[in-house]
């Protein structure tokens, strides 16, 4: 979106460069099952400042003394994990990039999560973009004066803490076959921690262990990448491992309850120019006459599943559990990134780290490009110049 850099990039782009770029990303790691875009996003200073301000407004809400009270109904009873701590270790806020009524670029909040994102992959992706396309050195994906070295140090502080790396494991179901496996491998390279599937973990009493050759090693921390919604219909997986909903001698990074507290459930409490009007469906006193300007979203879903874009009155009336749905004003993305064949819509994710006994810090970002009706793989399968990318800013 910085015009001079966009012109330079597009004029020098070639398919050969892009294929070499993809090869460099995967080299020595694993095949990426999701689409990586041809280009980074060049974020102008004004948009960067707006994103920082928008993120701070959400942080202020989360830090309110009554935040846990506001969100006490957000956690499904069957997924409530004991020993919740006082704040999440990760925050991610997704903003669609739009134009306001005066034609000025503005970020609008789409979604938020108290859950980790691609914290290992994004610095790798930024470095490969810069090297593959010979981008100027002043470009950075980092905020608040961070660089690669200080970012990795902070990531280690949050995930490993005072423990030894071998006492910490990144955990998911069937971890190395997840779509995000490349992020897992890069995180392991950066921090030295283990990658474990749920079924690799052994429970003895209240302690958790994994087997390393002939040795049984006790886990002190779990860097949790398991989303309970993904295994809602296969909870028998716990029979061969441990049940995360039990009280255990383990530190969660981050505690699973924050996935629900900071989510679509939080958005109705946020009143901001950077956030669309959002209502819990059970609080709706009258169905809006302009439903074409709204989207209907289930609270407990991920990756856009269950979202109704073209809402009708009948859709609302058929909802049997309105307390688990929100009605939200549509965010109209502006196709601001210029591809060779026209404009592309962009979404930018701000990624924070929140160490214990410290303040949350905006560290890095993730961006997604789209030509489809929605951001996401299933809506962009037949396009180029779309997919995952990163925002680069002038340092």
N, C-alpha and C positions, 0 to 999 in steps of 0.2 A: 504493500500500500504506500510505501515511499516511492513515488513515481520514478525518480531517476534510477534507483536500484532495480525496480521492476523492469524498466526498459532495457537496462544493461543485461540483466539476467535472461530475459526472453530472447533478446537478439543473439545471445551466445549459446542458447540452449540447443542441445542435440539429443536424439534418442540414444546415441552411443554413450554420451555422458551419463544419461539417466541409468542405463543398464550397468555401467561401471559403478555408479553410486549404489545401486541395489546390491551388487555383488560385494562391495566393500562393507556394507552394513552387516551382511550375513557371514562374512568371512570368519572362520574359526568358531562360529556360534551355532546357529540353527536356521532352518528355512523360516521365513516370516509368512504366516498364513493370512495376514491382513495387508491391504494395499497401502503402500507408502507413496505419498504424493511426489510429483516431479519437482516441486519447488518448496522452499521455506516461505514463510510470511514475513514481510518486512514491516515491522510495527512502528508507526510514527510516534513521535514524542507525546503528542496530545492524547492519542489513544492509550499509550502506556500510562500516562498520568490518570486518565479516567478509570482504567482497569484497577490501578492501585487504590484509588478512592472508593470504587465500588466494592472491592474486596474488603476494605477496612470497615465499611458499613456492616457487612455480614459478620466480620470478626466481633464488632461491638455488640451485635445481637447475641452471638454465642457466649460472650463473656458476661452477659447480664446474670446477676445472682439468681434470677428465677428461671434460667433457661432449662434446667432439668425438669422443673415443674411444668413448664410450657410443653415439653416434649415427652412427658411421662407416658402418654398413650401411643407413642410412636413405635414402641418395641413390641412386636408380636409375642404373646405370652409364651409360645412354644420355642422362641429363640432368645429368651432373656437369659443372659449369661451373668453369673454372680461376680462379685468383686470388681465392679466397674470403677475406673479411676475418675479423676476430676476433669480431664480434658482429653480430646483426641490428639494423637501424635501426627496425624495427617489431615489436611483440609484441601479439597479440590473444588473449585467453582468454575462452572462452564458458562461462558458468555457468547451469545450470538452477536455478531457485529452488524449494526443496523444504521439507519439514518433517522434523525428526529424530524419533527414537523418543519424545521427550518433548513433541512438538508445537511445537518451536521452529523458526522459519524459519532455513534454512541454505542457502548456495550450494553446488552440487555441479558440479565441472568436467565439461564435455561434450567440449570440443575446444580445441586451441590451435594458433596459427599464427605463424611468423616471417615474416609477409607483411602488406602494408598492407590496411587496410579502408577504410571510407568517411570518411577523415580530413577531406575537404573538405565533405562533405554534412552530417555530424552537427552541427557548430556552426550551420549554416544552418537545419537542421531544428529545433533547440532554439529559435532566435530566432523562427521562424515560429509554433511552438506558443505561445510566450509572448505574442507580439503578437496572434495570432488569437483566443486564448481569454482574453486579459487576465489572465494568470497573475501572481502576485506577483513583484516584482523579486528578492527573496532567493533564488529558485530558480535553480540553476545546474547545467549538465551536466558541469562541470569539477571536477577533483580537485586536491589539493595547492596550493590558493590561486591556481590559474590563472584568468584571465578570457579573454575573446575576444581581446584585444590580445596578451597574453603567450603564449597558445596559438598564434596565427598566427605570432608571432615565432619560436617554437620549431619549428613546422612548416617554416618557411623555413630555419632553421638546419640542420635534418636533410636536407631535400630539395635545397635550392639550395647550401647551404654557402658557400664562398668564391668560387663561380663567378658569372657573369652569368646571369640567368634564361633568356636566349635560348640559352645553352649547355647547358641542361638540358631533357630531354623526358620527359613521361609517355608510356610506351609500352605498347601492347597490340595484339593483332590486331584490325584493323578497329575502331579505338578508339572512334570516335563512334557506332558502332552496338552497342556493348556495353550490357548492362542497367544498368551503373553509369556511363553517360555523363554523367549529371547531376553525379556526384561529380567526374568528370574536368574538366568545365567550371567548376565552383566552385573546384577546385584551381588551375586556370589563372588565374581571376580573382584569387585570393588571392596567388599567387606570381609570376605573369607568365611561367610556363614554357610550352613548346610541348606540344601534344598530337599525337603521331605514331602512326600505325599501323606495324606492323613493316615493311611494304613501302614506307613513306615514307623509310626509312633507307638510305643508300648507303654501301657499304664500299669503301674504297680503302686497300690494304695492311692495316694494323692499325687504321686510323682510321675513324670513322663520321661521316657528314655528313647534312644534309638541305638541300633546296633551298628558298630563300626568295626568290621572284621570280627575279631574275637572279643572286642570290648563293648560293653554296654555303657553308653554315655548319657548322663542326666541333662535334660534340657532345662534352661532357666528362663528363656524367653522364646516366644513364638511371634515372628513377623507374619501376621495373619493376612493371607490373600484369599481365604475361603469365604465365599458369599453364600450365606445360608439359603437364600432364595433359589440358588442353582441346584440345591440338593433336597428341596422340600419334599420330593416324592421318592427319595432313596435314602431315608435316614437309617436303613439297616447297615449302611456303610460304617456307622459308629460301632457296630457289633465286633468288628475286626480291629478296632483301634481304641479310641477313647471318645467320650461324649463331651464336646466343648461346653455344654450347659451345666456340667458338674463343677463344684468348687474344687480347684486343683492348686497345687504349688507351682504356679506358672505365671509369668508376667506376659500380658498381651500387648503387642505393639501392632496396631492399636486395638483397644478393647472392642469386641464385636458389637456391643450395643451402640457405639457411635455411628455405625453404618446406618442405623435407623434414625437416630436423633437428628443427625445432620443429613437431610435428604429432601425429597419433595415435600415431606411433612413440615419442614421448617419454613417453606416459602410463604404461606399465608401470614406469618408473623412479621415478614419483612416489608416495610413501607419505604420505598426508595424510587428515585427517578431511574435507577439502573435495574429495577425489577418489575416485571409485568404484574398487573393485578391478579391475585390468586386467592381462591376461596375453597374451603373445604365444602364438598358437595352437600353434606348434611346441614351446613349453615346457610345454604342458598334459600332465600325467601321467595325469589321470583326468577324464573328462567329468562335470561336475557333474550330480547327480540332479535339481536344481531349475533346469533350463535356462529355465524361464519367467521367471526373475529375471535373465536375461542377454541381451545383444545382441551380434551378431556383425558386425564392421566390417572392410572392406578397408582396408589402410594407405594405398593410393594411389588415392584417389578424392576427390571434392569435392561439396559441396552435398547430402550425404546419399545419394549414389548408391551402390548395391550393399549398403547396410546391411540386415541380416536382423534384424527385430525379434522375431518369434516363432520362436526358434531351436529346432531339433530335433537329435537325435543324428545323424540322417542328413545334415543340413546340414553338420555338422562333418566327418563322414566323407567327404563328397564334395569337400571342399576339397583341391585338388591342390598348392597352394603355401601351406601353413600359416604359413610364415615371413612372409608378406605379409598376415596377418590378426591381429586381436586379439579376444579374448573379454572383454567388459566387463560388470560388474554394471549392471543397469538403474538409471537415475536417474528417480525418480518425481516428476515436476513436480507442484506443488501449485497449484490454480487460485486464486491469491491476488489477482489484479486483478479488481475487481468491475465487470463490464459491466452494462448495464441488464437483460440476460437471464441473468445468472449469472456464475460465476467463469471467469477466463481464465488460462491458464498463461503464464509469462514466463521468458525467457532474457535474461541481461545479459552483454554483451561488454565487457570492460575493454580499453582501447586505450592502448598505451604508445608513447612516442617514446624512442629511444636514440641521442642524438647521439654523434659520434666524440669520444673523449677525455672522456667524461662517463658518468654513471650513467643507467640506464633510468628514465623518469618516467611515472607513470600520469597521463594527461591528460584523457581524455574517455571516453564510453561509447556503446554502441549497444544497443538492446533490441529483442526480438521477442516479439510476443504470438501465442498459438496456442490454438485449440480442437480441433485435429486430433490424430491419433495421434503425429505428430512435428512439431517446429518446421520451418517451411519452406513455400514457396508451394504446392507440389504437394499438401500435406496440409491446406491451409486455403482452398481455392478457393471454397467455398460458404458462408463465414462472414463476419460483420462483427466489428468490434472485434478484429481480428487484423492482423498485418503488422509492418513495420518501424517503430520508434519510438525514443525516447531516454529514459533515466532522468534525472529532475530531483531535485536534493537541496537541502535547506535550507543556505544558505551561512553 
